[in-house]
Amino acid sequence: MTDFIAPDFQPAVAEIFLLTMACVVLLVDVYLPASKRGITYVLTQLSLLIGAYLTLSLPMTETVITFNGSYINDPMALVLKLFIYLVSFLAFLYARQYLVDRGIYRGEFYVLGLFAVLGMLVMVSAHSYLTIYLGLELLSLSLYAMVAFNRDSSLSAEAAMKYFVLGAIASGMLLYGMSMIYGATGTLDIGEIAAFIAANDSDSVVLKFGVVFLVVGIAFKLGAVPFHMWIPDVYQGAPTAVTLFISSAPKIAAFAMLMRILVDSAQGMHVHWQDMLIILAVLSIIVGNVVAIAQTNIKRMLGYSTIAHVGFLLLGVLAGTAEGYAASMFYAIVYAITTAAGFGLVILLSRAGYDAENISDFKGLNKRSPWFAFMVMIVMMSMAGVPPFVGFWAKLQVLQAVVSIELVWLAILAVLLSVVGAFYYLRIIKFTYFDDADEHVPEIAAPVDVKIALSFNSLLILALGIYPSSLMALCVASIAA
């Protein structure tokens, strides 16, 4: 009989704490009257802050594998987790007044949000396909419910149904790919799979088919073309507060999943998955940028913009170099921070009884609030990749990674399509500064904490654009460790 060896719980202490707090928040919220719902919100935000502190208290340069090889704590996981906490904190803060104004300020939003954050953290620290799948499903199930959070909205119900069906297909694809890899290697441990591929023939047909299904599953979850159909509908149909959350922090977790599956376990098959990522990246950048031009709904436009950004994120990973991985990590973090500010500004323009969902809602913002017009300019310029904003450096880094492996044509194509894509971002700036607002548009009435957080969020984008080296060095160091 094998003796039981207790695992090292310390690397997962933040996740254990967050799980406990999600259960506590759920129980507390049940007994709270609606007038004291703020306690749920405060407990949620405190949970994120303490979780971030517990994560920070772990050794930053060590790699620890625990839970029988299924869980890893390495520098990349630590950095990604900290940004997941930051972006989730901002998303919950922006969401609060929006939910209050629409009469859907319920504790379920924060409980589901905490479970989604927990799912992201598990995905980031996964060292087994099984752990990745558990984290992904925890995240996905929470997000399906959050999309349908406004039960009185048929648009939200329809979006949730689409998201659930397509998400289930994606999970099936991913699971099938994992089962094929397991059949070929006899293990689900990422390290053992990598060792098997390195020591054996990577041209195995079963392995190749397994990788194809894994890439399809990942592309579904990322929203890469041609598996992008759910993104515009879900972004538009979900309450804006939920769209904000879906579009930001989960992208960091998706990057981690991409790294764990393709790089950590299947690096030996890079030559096989590189071509697939090239096709996904090119299609995503083309479709995302071109279709976004025709959109008048700001949430759909940002949805197609997300698809184009996913294409750029894939450029760094397909390079197959440490510099490329660091560039993609930088891109994922920058995108999450920027899109949080973007949807935060959409929430800022909304008010009780009215959702600012059209691009024309930005008209005349400069006359109503020059400060937040400036914030809009920062966010849109960064998304467009205009220097000196941080989005420019993010695009430059992934393009350099592509050029370094002599795929110059791909870099040129991406640059040309970025110029095309700049049109729809600049159109919002044009509405903000050069058009007159419609009559009887009320003043911005967001709470002070939202205004402060949005200002911090937007100025962080500007600061990272002026001093990108610190974040880039952090990404390079965490990938190299």
N, C-alpha and C positions, 0 to 999 in steps of 0.2 A: 504493500500500500504506500502510495506516494505521500510524503509529508506535505502538509499545506504550508506554503510560504506566503505570508502577508505581503501584499504589494506596498510600494512606497506611495502613500497618499499625498505627500507634499506637493508634487508637481500639479496635481489636480485640485488643490485646496480652493482656488478661486471658483472653479466650476461647482465643487461640492457646496460652497457657500451660496452661490447663485441659485442652485437647485433648491436649497433650503429656504432661501428668501422668496423664491417664486411660490412655494407652498405656503409660506407665512403670509405673503401678500394676498394670496387667494383666500385664505381663511379669514384674515382681518377684514378684507373687503366685503365678505358675506355679511358680517355683522355691523357694517358701517351704514349709517343713514346717508342718503344722497348728498345732504348738505355738508358732509365731512369727507367727501370723496378725495379731497386734497391730500388726506393722510396716505391714501394708496399711492398717489403720485410721488409724494415725498419719500415714502419707503422704497419705491422703485428706483428713484434717482440715487438715494443713499446706497442701495444695493450695488448699483453700477460703480459708484465712487469707491466703495469698500472693495469690490471685486477688482477694480483697477489697482488699488493699493496692494492687495494680496498678490496680484500678478507681478507688480513691480518689486515686491519683496523677494521674489525668486531670483536665483543667480542668473545674471543676464548673458553670461558667456558659456554656460555649460549646457550640454545635451544630455538629458536624462530620459531613459525609456522605462516605463513601468506598466503595471497591469498586464503582466505576461506578454509584453512586447506590443500591446495594442495601443499604447498611449505614449506620445513623445512631447517633451518640453525642450524646445531648442530656441535659439535667438530669433529665428524667423517667426515662430509661433508667438513669442512674447511681444514682438513689435506689432504684429498684426492684431493681436488681442487688445493691446492698448488703444489702437485706432478704432477697433470695433466698439469699445467702451465709449470713446469720445464721440463718435458719430451717433451711436445709439442715444447717448445722453442728450445731444442736441436735438435729435429727432423727437424724443419724448417731450422735450421742453417746447419745441415749436408746436407740437400737436395739441397741447393741453387746451389752450383757448379756442382752437378750432373745434375741438370736440364739445367744449362747453357751449359754444354758440349754436351748435346744431343739435343739442339735446342728446348727444350720444357719449357723454362723459361718463363712461362706465369702467369699472375696475378690470373687466375682461381685457381691455386694450393693453393694459400694463402687464397683466399676468401673461397674456399671449406673447407680448413683446419680450418679457424676461425669458420665457422658454425659447423664443426664437434666438435671443442672444446666446443662451446656453448651447443651442444647437450649433451656432456659428463657432463658438469656442471649441466644442468637441471636434468639429470638422478641421479646424486649424491645427489641433494637436493630435489628429488621428495618425496612427502608425499601423493601421490594419484596414483592409477594405471594409470589414464589418463595422469598425468604429466610424469610418467616413459615412457609411450608409445610415447608421443610427443618428449621427449628427445632422445629416442632410434631411432625413425624414422628420426629425424634431423641428428643424427650421421650417421645412415646407408645410407641414400640417398646421403650424402656428400661423404661417402667412396666408394659407387658404382661408382660415377662419377670420383673420384680420381683414382680408379683402371684402368679406361678406359682413363686416362689422355693422354697417348701417343696414339693418334688416328691412327697413322700409323702402330702400332704394332697389328698384328692379335692375338698374344698371350695375349696381354692386353685386347683386345675386348672379347676374349673367356673367360678369367678369370672374367671380369666384368659381363658378361652374367650369368655365373655360380653363382657368388656371389649374383647377383640380384635375380635370381630364388630361390636359397636356402634361401636367406635372407627373401624373401617374404613369403616362407613357414614357416620360424621360426616366423616371425611377426604374421602370421595367427594363429599359435599354441598358441602363447602368448596371443593374443587378445581373442581367444576362451576360454582359461583358465580364463582370467580376466572376461569375460562375465558370465562364470559359477559361479565364486566367487560372482559377483554382483547379480546374480540370487538368490544365497543362502543367501547372507547377506543384500542385498538392498543398498549397498554403495560401492564406489570406494576409500574411504578415508582409508589409511593404518591403522591409529589409531583405527578407528571405526570397521574395519574388525578384527583387533586383539582383540578388546573388545568383539565383537560378538562371535568369536571362543572360547574365555575364558569363556563366560557366557552360551554358548550353547553346543550342542553335536558336538564334532569334528569328529565323525564317520559318519556324513552325507555323503551319496554317492555323491551328487552333489559337495560338498566341496572337497572330495577326487579326483574326476575326474578333478575338476578345478585345484587342485594342481599338478596333473599329467601333464596336458597341460602346466602349468606354468614352471614346471621343464624341460619339453621337449623344450620349447621356449628358456629358459635360456641356456640349454645345446647346442642348435644350435648356439646361439650368442657367447658362450664361445669357442665353437669348441671341446666339449667333445665327446668322442667316445660313441655311434655310430653315432653321428651327426657332424663328423669332416671333411666330405669329401671335403668341400670347402677350407679348410686351405692350404693344400700343393699347390693346383692349383692356388689359388689367390696369395699366397706368391711368387710363381715362375713367374706367368704371369704379375703381376703388376710391374711397374718401381720400382727399389730398394728403391728409396726415399719414395714412397708410402707404400711399404711393411714395411719399418721402422716405419712409422707413425701408420699403422694399427696394428702392432704387439706390440706396446708399450702402449701409454696412454689409448687407449680404453679398455685395460684389467683392468685398475683401475676402469673405469666407470662400466665395467661388474661386477666387484666385488661389487660395490655399489648397482647395480640393484639386485644382488643376495641377499644382506643383506636386502634391503628395502622390497623385495617381500617375501622371505622365513623366514627371522628372525623377521623383524619389524611387518609384518602383519600376518604371519602364524606360529609363534613360537609355538602356541598351537597344531599344527599338526606336530611337529618335528618327532614324532614317525613314521609318514607316509612318510615324504620326506627323512628321514635319509637313509632308505634302498635304495631308488632310487639313492641318491648321492653316496652311497658306490659302487653300480654297475658302475655308471659313472666314479668314481675315479679309480677303479681297471682297467676297460677296457682302460681308457685314459692312465694310466701309462704304462700298458703292450704294447698296440699298438704303442703309441708315441715312447717309448724307443726302441722297437724291430725293427720297420720299419725304424726308423732314421738311424740305423746302415747300411742299404743297400743303403743309398742315396749318390750320388756324387755331386749333386747340393747343394750348401751351403744354398740357400733360402728354398729349399724343406726340407733339413735337419733341419734347424731352425724351419720350420713349424711343423714338427713332434715333434721336441723338445718342441714347444709351447703346443702341445696336452698333452704331458707328464706333463708339468708344471701345466696345468689346472687341471689335476688329483690331483696333490699335493695341489693346492689351495682349491680344494673341500674337502680335508681331514680335514682341520681346521673347515670349516663351518659345516660339517656333525657331528662334535663332539657335537655341540649344547651348548657349554659353552662360557663364555666371553673370557676365555683364547684362545679357539679355534678360535673365531672370530678375536681376535687381531692378532693371528698367521697368519691367512689367509690374513688379511689386510697388515701385514708386508710382507708376501710373494708376494702379488700383487704389492706393491710399489717396492720391490727389483727386481722383475722380469721385471717391466717396465723400470727401470733404466738400468738394465743389458742388456736387449735386444736392447735398444736404442744404447748402446755402441757397441753391437755385429754387428748390421746392419750398424752402423757408420763406423766400421772397414772395412766392405765389400765395402762401398762407397769409403773409403780411397784408397782401392786397385784398384778401377775402374778409368777409365780416358776417355777422348774423344774418341769415336769410339770403346770402349771396356768395357764390363761389367764383373767384376770379379764375376762370378756366380758359379764357381766350387771350391770344397774344395782344389783341387790341386793348385789353384791360391795363396794359402798361402805358397807354397814351397819357401824355402830360404828367407823368410821375415826377419829373424834375420840378414842375411848378408847385406840386403839392408837398414834395419832400426831396430837396436836392441831395440830402445825405443818402437816402436809400436809393435814389437814382444812381448815385455814385457806386453804391454796393451792387446794383444791377449791372452796371458797366464792368465792374471787376469780375463778377461771376461769368458774364457772357464772353468777355474777352479771354478769360482763362479757358473756358470750354472751347472757344474757337482756336486756341493755341497761338494767341498774339503775345509777343514779348512785351514787357518783362514778366507777365503773369505766369504762374506756376504750370498752367496747362501747356505752355510753350515748351518748358523744359521736359515735361513728361513725354510729349510727342517727340522731341529731339532725341531723348535717350533711347526710345524704342527704335526710332529710325536709324540711329547710329548702330544699334545692335544688328539690325537687318543688313545695313551696308557692310558691316564687319564680316558677314558670311557671304558677301558678294551677291546678294540679292538686290542689286541697285534698282532694277526695274520696279521691284515691289515698293521700295522707298519712294521712288519718283511718283508712282501711282498714288501712294498714300498722301503725298504732299499735294498733288493736284486735286485730289478729292477733298482734302482739308480746306483748300481754297474755296471749292464749291460749297462745302459745309459752313464756311464762315458767313455765308449770306444770311442764313436764318438766325444766327446769333446777332449779327449786325442789325437785322430788321427790328429786333426787340429794342436795341439801343436807340435806333431811329425813332421808334414809337415813344420811347421814354423821354428823349430830349427834344425832338423836333415836331411832334404832333400835339395838338390840343386835346385835353381830356374831354370826354363827353360831359354834357351838362349834369349838374346835381350829383357829381361824384363826391362822396363824403371823404373827410380827412382820414388818414390812417389812424386806427384806434387800437393798435396792438398793445399788450401789456409791456411794461418797461423791461422785464426780464427777457422777453422775446426780442425786443429791439437791441438790447445789449448783446445778447447771444448772437444775433444775426450780424451785428457789426463786428464782433470778435471773429465770427466764422469767415466773413468776407475779407476782413483785414488780414486774417491768417493766410488766405490765398495770396494776397498781395505780398505779405512778408516772405512766404515760401518762394514766391517768384523772384524776389530781390535776393534772397539768400537760400537758393535751392540746395547748396552743397551739404548742409547739415543733414537734411532728410535723405538725400541721395547716399551720403556716406553711411547712414544708419542702415539703409537697405542693402548696400554692398556688403557691409560687415556682417549683417544677419544672414545673408545668402552664403557668404564665404565660410561662415563658422561651421 
